[in-house]
Amino acid sequence: MKKNFGTFVRPLIFCFTASLSLGSCQAKEEKRNTEQLNQPVKMNLDQGLEVATFAGGCFWCTEAIFLELGGVKTVVSGYIGGKTVNPTYKEVCSGETGHAEATQITFDPKKISYGELLEIYFATHDPTTLNRQGNDVGTQYRSEIFYNNDTQRDLAKDYIALMESENTFGDPIVTKITAAPIFYAAEDYHQNYYNQNKGQSYCSYVITPKIDKVRKKFADKLKK
């Protein structure tokens, strides 16, 4: 059966490379209380909305990117794929919980398809580096797609197969594809982090260039 990848024919890939001197998401985070318990996010979907769940490095970056897109209703930063119940940021950063930093995206498939979200996901992080994005190192920064139904699983597999057949990145893709377990929302101060902290050095040197390139390369997919 032919798969529906949305409007794209082949991946539009462009690389984002952060200078090694820029530090990491964890290092740049201010000292705050992270001991609050985070609760699972319930997906109460109506009006034909769907959910996509992606891990691809620091969730400050991925959240900011997907908030730019038309058809995206909400983006929640959080933790997924680990063993600890109600993990905190401090626990996840230890690398011992097994969780990935991820974003849960609620979107309207009539306005933006899951295939288009996949295209932007792969265009805005490096899927060839294992447990690392730039200076953000650890299993919590791994590249992983958490599918919420069989259609998402099949589209993700086929899209990766397409990129591998075209040798899009020049190196093997290490992105995992996993059935989505419980997603825990991160602490409140992580939500919409970039838009509230644009002057912070990590945001201005790492995230802003990504946003600028998304606005240029995917101008037809942005919020009006």
N, C-alpha and C positions, 0 to 999 in steps of 0.2 A: 504493500500500500504506500502510495506517495505521501510523504510527510509535508505538513503545512508549516513552513518556517516563517510565515508572515510575509512582509513585503521585500525582504532582502534576498538576493540571489547568492551572494557569497559574502563571507565576513569582511567588514570594513575594519581593519585592525590598525591601530596606531599605538605607539608605546609611550608610556609615562615613566621617566627615569628620574628618581630623586637622588640628589647629591648625597654622598655618604656623610657629609658634614651636617646634614639637616636633622639628625636625631631620629627618634622613633615616636610612634603614637604613645607608647607607654611612658617613655622618658619625658615627653612634653606635657603629660597630664598633670594638672595641678593637684596638690595634696588636698583631698576631700574625704569625707566620710563615705566609705563604700561598704559598710557593714549591714545596710538595710537588706531585707530579703526581697528578691525579685520574683514576681509571680509569672506563671505561664500565661501566654497570650492566647486568648480564645478567638477562633476565627468565626465570627458571626457574619457571614456573607449574605448579602441580598442584592437585588437589582442586577444580577448577572455578573457580579464582581468575582475576581479570582485572586489567588495569592501565589507569589513566587518567593522563594527563600534562597538567598545566595550568600556564600562566604567567600571573600576575596581580599583579605587583608584587613586593615584597620576599618572598623565600621563607621568612623567619622567620614572617611573617604567615600565609601559605597553609598551611604545614606545621602550625602550631599549630591552625588551624581543622579540617583534615581528620583530625588525630589524635583529635579529640573524637568522631568519628562511629562508631556501631556498624556492624559489617561491614567496617570498614577495618582491614586487618591491619598494613600498614606504610606509612610516608610517608618518602620520601627527598628531601632538598633537593639541587638540582643545577643543571646548566647544559645547555642544549639549543638547537639551531637556529643554531649559529655555525660558523665555519670553522676555528678553532684546535683542534688535537688536545690532549686532556688540559688544558683551561684551568684557570687558578687564579682565585681570587676577585679578586685584584689585576688580572689581565688582563681579566676580564669587566667589572669596574667601569670600566675605561678606555673601554668602549664600542666598542673596535676589533675585538673577536673576533666580534661579531654574535650572541653567545649571549644567551638570556633566562634570568633566574633562574626556576626552575620547581620543581614538586614532582611526583614520580612516586609514584602511589598504588596500592597493591595492595589489592584489595577483593574481597569475596564477593558476587557479584551476586544471590545468593539472599537476602541480608540488606539490601543497599542497591544500588539500580540505578545505572547510569551516568547515567540521566536525573536522578536525585536528586542525584548529585554535580554535575551541570551546574547544577542549581537553586541549590545552595549556592555554587558557584563564582561565579555571576553575582550572587548576593546579597551577596557579601563583598568585592567590589572594584568599581571604576568602569570599565566597559567602553567608556566614551565619551571617555576621555582618551588621546591618542596618546602612547605612550612615556612615560607618567607615571602615578604613583599618589601623590597628595598631594605631599610634598616629595621623594619618590624620583623623580628625573628621569633619563631615558636609555633607549636601546633595550633595555637589559637588564631594564627594568621594564615592558615592553610586555604587552598583553593578547593571549594567543594560546593556542589549544587545539591540542595535538599529538595527532592521533588515531592509534590503534594498529590499527584495522581499519576496514572500510568502514561497519559499523554505527555506530561512534562518529562517523565523519565525517557520516553522514546525520542522526543525532540532533542533533549540534551545529548543523548548517545549519538544520534544521527548528526548533530551539529559538530560534535567533537570529531567524529569520523570524517566529516567533510574537511575540517581544518587539517587533520592529520594527513589526509590524502593529498592536500595541496601544500603541505609542509609550511603552513602559514607562519609559524613562529621560528622555524629552523631548529627547534629542539622539541623533544617529546612533551606532550601535554600531560600534566600530573593531576589535573582536576578530578576529584572523586565525584561520583554520582550516588546519592544515598537517599533512601526513603526518609522523609522528614519526621523526626521524633518531636518531643516537646520543645517549643521555642520559648525562652524566657526573656522578657523585656529587660534591657539594661537599666541602670539607675537613671533617674530623671535628667541629670545634668549631661548625660550622653546624647539625649534626644535632640535632634536639630542642632547638633554641636557646631558644625561649621558656620551656619548662618548667625549664630550668636557669639562666635569667637573668631571672626575673620582676621583680626589683628594678631592672634596668637601665631608664633613663628611656624609651628608645624602646619597650621592651616594655610598661611600665606605662601609658604615655600613648597608644600607638597600637594595640598588639595586644590588651591586656586588654579594652578596650571592645568589640572585635570578638568576642572569646571570650564575653563576657557576653551579647551580643545573639544569638549563635549558640545558646547554651544556653537562651535564652528562646524564640526563634522556632522552633528546630528541636529542641525538647526530646524529641520522639518519635523522633528519629534519633540520639540520643546513645548512647554506650557505657553499658551498665547498670552 
